[in-house]
Amino acid sequence: MLAHVITVSNRCSAGVREDTSGLLAERVLTGSGYEVTRALVPDGAESVRAALLGGLASGARFIVTSGGTGVTPTDRTPEGTLDVLDRELPGLAELLRADAVRTTPFGALTRGLAGVVDATPDSPGALIVNLPGKPVAVEEGLAVLLPLVPHILDQLAGGDH
């Protein structure tokens, strides 16, 4: 199963900071049996949208973004994601926030989305989830998500309950 990790960060994309969150997500997903590709883009709705469409075009069924979910002026990951989703999964985003606030009250500030791109004759569909940019948030978010992903993807492809 192909997963795609997109790090959204002006500093990382400019080479000023190391992409520790993307590396961590790749390590966790690889350890869970996924084949992983990665992208690194600057903040902004259009760069996120383009990276998501690139991940979908490559055949990724599970796409995780890291970064750009807060309230700074350049945080626009949810806006770029919304343009790509066919259907949101608000309960999944709520679950991620509820889990995050157990560690820090700042977990409530993420505006991250979760949702699906529907299956088509050419694609079985995909799950897209926005996570905050901090490595601990990526690790905790993936711990919440990974048990659910196979069921979501099965359902998206028309699987039975």
Residue pairs with C-beta under 8 A, 6 or more apart in sequence:
1 33
1 34
1 35
1 61
1 62
1 153
2 34
2 35
2 36
2 37
2 58
2 59
2 60
2 61
2 62
3 29
3 34
3 35
3 36
3 37
3 60
3 61
3 62
3 63
3 64
4 36
4 37
4 38
4 39
4 55
4 58
4 60
4 62
4 63
4 64
5 22
5 25
5 26
5 29
5 36
5 37
5 38
5 39
5 63
5 64
5 65
5 66
6 22
6 38
6 39
6 40
6 41
6 48
6 51
6 52
6 55
6 63
6 64
6 65
6 66
7 13
7 19
7 21
7 22
7 38
7 39
7 40
7 41
7 65
7 66
7 67
7 133
8 41
8 42
8 43
8 47
8 48
8 51
8 65
8 66
8 67
8 68
8 77
8 133
9 17
9 19
9 40
9 42
9 43
9 67
9 68
9 133
10 42
10 43
10 74
11 17
12 18
12 19
12 22
12 40
12 67
13 40
13 41
13 42
14 42
19 40
20 135
21 66
21 67
21 131
21 133
21 134
21 135
21 137
21 138
22 38
22 40
22 66
24 135
24 138
24 139
25 36
25 64
25 66
25 131
25 138
25 142
26 36
26 38
28 138
28 139
28 142
28 146
29 36
29 62
29 64
29 142
30 36
32 146
34 62
37 55
37 58
37 60
39 51
39 54
39 55
41 47
41 48
41 50
41 51
43 67
43 68
43 74
43 75
43 76
43 77
44 68
44 74
44 76
44 80
45 76
45 77
45 79
45 80
45 83
46 80
47 80
48 65
48 68
48 76
48 77
48 79
48 80
48 81
49 80
49 81
49 83
49 84
51 65
52 63
52 65
52 80
52 81
52 84
52 128
53 84
55 63
55 126
56 63
56 84
56 117
56 123
56 126
59 123
60 126
61 124
61 125
61 126
61 127
61 153
62 126
62 127
62 129
62 149
62 153
63 126
63 127
63 128
63 129
64 128
64 129
64 130
64 131
64 138
64 141
64 142
64 145
65 77
65 81
65 112
65 128
65 129
65 130
65 131
66 131
66 132
66 133
66 138
67 77
67 132
67 133
68 74
68 75
68 76
68 77
68 78
68 130
68 133
69 75
69 77
69 78
69 110
69 111
69 112
69 130
69 131
69 132
69 133
70 109
70 110
70 111
70 132
70 133
71 109
71 111
75 111
77 112
77 130
78 111
78 112
78 113
78 130
81 113
81 115
81 128
81 130
82 88
82 113
84 117
84 128
85 113
85 115
85 116
85 117
85 128
86 115
86 116
86 117
86 118
87 115
87 116
87 118
88 113
88 114
88 115
89 114
89 115
89 116
89 127
89 152
90 114
92 114
92 129
92 145
92 148
93 112
93 113
93 114
93 129
93 130
95 144
96 110
96 112
96 114
96 129
96 131
96 141
96 144
96 145
97 107
97 108
97 110
97 112
99 107
99 140
99 141
99 144
100 106
100 107
100 108
100 110
100 132
100 137
100 140
100 141
101 107
101 108
103 136
103 140
107 132
107 137
110 130
110 131
110 132
110 137
111 130
112 129
112 130
112 131
112 132
113 128
113 129
113 130
114 127
114 128
114 129
114 130
115 127
115 128
116 125
116 126
116 127
116 128
116 152
116 156
117 123
117 125
117 126
117 128
118 125
118 156
119 125
119 156
119 157
119 158
124 153
124 156
124 157
125 153
125 156
125 157
126 153
126 156
127 149
127 152
127 153
127 156
129 141
129 145
131 137
131 138
131 141
131 142
132 138
132 141
155 161
